[in-house]
Amino acid sequence: MRASLSVNDLSFTWPDGSPVFSGLDLGMGPGRHGLIGLNGSGKSTLLRLIAGELTPQSGTIGVDGAVAYLPQDPGADPSQTVAEVLGIAGTLAALARVEGGSTAVDDFDAIGDRWDIAERTAAELARLGLGHLGLDRTVASVSGGELVLLSLVARLLTRPSVLLLDEPTNNLDAGARHRLIDIVASWKGTLLVVSHDRQLLNAMDDIGSLRDGSVRWYGGGYDDYEAAVAVEQEAAERAVRAAESDLRAQRRDRIEAESVLATRRKQGEKAWVEKRMPKIAMGNYKRRAQVSAGKLRGVHDDRVEDATARLAEAEELVHDDREIRVDLPHTVVPSGRDVLMLDAVRPAYGDLTIDLDVRGPERIGLTGPNGSGKTTLLRTITGELEPADGTVRAYVPLRYLPQRMDLLDGALTVAENVARIAPGTTENERRAQLARFLFRGRAADQPATTLSGGERLRATLACLLLAEPAPQLLLLDEPTNNLDLPSIQHLVEALESYRGAFLVVSHDERFLDDLELTRRIHV
C-alpha cells in the first residue's frame, strides 16, 4: 500500500540547540493512527513539521493530498464570528450576492466548488452537537470546548486527505468526547492523533510509541498496546535477570582464573628458589607462563566486557516505570468526620445550585457538560469567589489544584518549592519525601523552569500533598489535561496514597474509574 504520509531521514533541532529528531523515518497509509509518548518527546513538534509550521534541518516529508492540522490550543479572536472561525464567512457572503443576482467573477472565484457549503456546515455542526450555534455568534460567547469542536469542523470542511489532531479531547465534556470519537471512528482518510485519552486511543487502528526520537508501531488500540508492551517488558526484565546472572558468572570465573594464575606463579617462584631447573629453562618457563596468563586474562576480560554490554542492551529495553508511593499520615480523615458542607450554594456565575455534605475520606467525581459551573464551584469552595447565595463551610485544611497547575515558583528548585510550602520540615525530611515522588539526590535541585511535563506534575503533587498544614481535602480541576500517560499513572498513584477526601472535576472516564470513586455528582 502506498504511504499517504512519509517522513524520511528527518532531523530537527530547536534554535537553542536542543535536538528533537535525528534521522527519523515514518510512513503510514489510510487509517486511524494514534501517537503517544512522554511529554517533551516531540509529538506536537512532529505534527507541526508535517503540517509545515516548522521546517526541518534535513530530511523530507511527503504527503499525498491536502493536510489539515488542529493544534492543542486553536485560539481565535474573541470578536470573530462562528462563520469566520469555520473559514466560510467569505464564501457565504459571495453565495448571498450571487443569489441576489451578482455575476461578478470575484464572487464565483470565492465560491469555487463550495456551492453546498451551507448544507455541509450545518451537517458537520449537528454531528458534533453544535447545531444550536448561530453562524453570527462571536467566539467570546462560546466555551473552550465548543471552540475546539468549531476548529475541528473548520478542518473537516476542507476535506483533507490527511488530518492531524493534537490532544483534541482536552477541555471536552463527556458528550462532546463521544461525538468526536464517533467522527474519528468513521474517518476514511489518513488520521494521526496525538492524545493521552485512552478512550480515544482505543478507536485507533494502531498506536505509535515515540521514544528516544523514533516511533515503534503496535497493532490495535490502546488496550492492545498495553497488553503487547506488558509482554515485551516481562521478556525484557527476564533478559536483564539472565544478563545479570551471566555477568556475575563471568566475574566469578575471572576471579577463579586469577586464583589459578596466582597458584602457578607461586609454584614457579618456589621452583626457582629451590633451583629445581636450569636458569635458561626457568626463563623460558616464566616467559611462557606470562604469555599464557595474558591470554587467559584477555579471554576472561573479553567475556566480562561482552556480558556487561549484553546487560546494558537488555536494560535499555526496560522502561523506567517507577511508582509514586508516599506515606501521608497527616492527611488522614477519620470516617464520619465533617469535611465540607454546601448549603444551597449558588456560585457567582451560571445557574448551578448545589447542596453537598462530605464526610470522611470520600473520593468524589464532579462531572457535567462544559459551562455547567464546575470550575466556578471549586473556586467558590476555596474562597477565591464569593457565592451569589448559600453557605460554604470547610471543616478541614484544603488545597486546590487548578487546570493551569501553576503552583510552582519557577525561580526556585524543586526542593526549595517544597520548603516554601512546608517551612516546618527539615531538609532531610523534605528530601526523603521528595525521593518518594521520584526526585532523588540532585534531581531535587533542578530549577522548576527546567522540568519536563512529567517532572512538573510530580513536583506539583509534592507541593500539593506535603504542604503545611497537611491538606485533608483536595480540589482538583481537570488534572489530566496535557499530561502524558505515565504522568496520569503517577497522578493516580499519588491519589491512591492520599488518605484525605478529594473532589475532582474530570471528563476522563478511564481516569475516574482508576480512582475508585466513592460517588459521582453530575451537574
Number of C-alpha atoms within 10 A of each C-alpha: 6 10 15 18 22 17 20 15 14 20 19 23 15 11 7 6 8 9 13 19 22 17 15 17 18 17 14 17 17 19 20 25 25 27 22 23 20 20 18 14 18 21 22 21 16 20 22 18 16 24 20 13 11 13 15 17 13 14 16 16 19 13 16 14 11 12 20 21 22 22 19 18 14 17 13 14 11 11 12 14 20 23 20 19 22 19 17 21 16 14 21 19 14 20 22 13 15 15 10 9 9 14 11 11 9 11 19 18 11 16 20 10 9 16 13 10 16 13 10 15 20 16 15 20 19 13 16 21 16 17 14 9 17 12 17 12 15 18 21 14 14 15 14 19 20 22 22 22 26 24 22 25 22 23 19 16 17 14 14 17 18 24 23 24 20 22 21 26 25 22 24 23 19 18 14 22 23 16 15 20 19 15 14 17 16 11 14 13 15 21 25 23 26 24 26 29 26 16 18 23 25 19 19 23 18 21 28 21 19 17 14 13 17 16 17 11 15 19 14 19 21 25 14 15 19 13 11 14 14 12 10 14 15 12 15 19 16 13 19 21 15 15 21 19 14 19 21 15 15 21 18 14 15 20 14 12 16 16 12 13 19 13 12 14 16 12 12 17 14 12 13 16 10 9 11 11 13 9 11 9 10 17 13 11 14 16 12 12 16 14 12 13 19 12 12 16 17 13 13 19 15 13 19 21 15 15 21 18 14 19 20 14 15 20 18 12 15 16 11 9 9 11 14 20 18 19 12 17 12 16 22 17 21 14 11 11 13 17 24 20 18 18 16 16 21 23 25 16 14 14 10 16 17 13 13 13 11 21 17 19 23 20 22 21 22 20 21 17 16 19 17 16 20 23 20 19 22 23 19 19 24 16 13 10 15 16 20 14 13 15 15 20 15 16 15 18 14 22 18 20 19 16 16 11 17 11 17 21 14 14 11 17 21 29 23 21 23 28 21 15 18 18 14 13 15 11 14 9 10 20 22 14 20 25 16 18 23 17 21 14 11 9 16 22 15 16 17 22 14 11 18 14 16 21 20 20 22 24 25 21 20 24 22 21 24 22 20 18 16 20 25 23 29 21 22 22 22 20 22 24 20 21 20 19 19 18 21 19 18 21 21 19 17 22 21 15 15 24 22 26 26 24 22 23 23 23 28 24 13 11 18 20 10 12 17 13 15 10 11 15 12 10 13
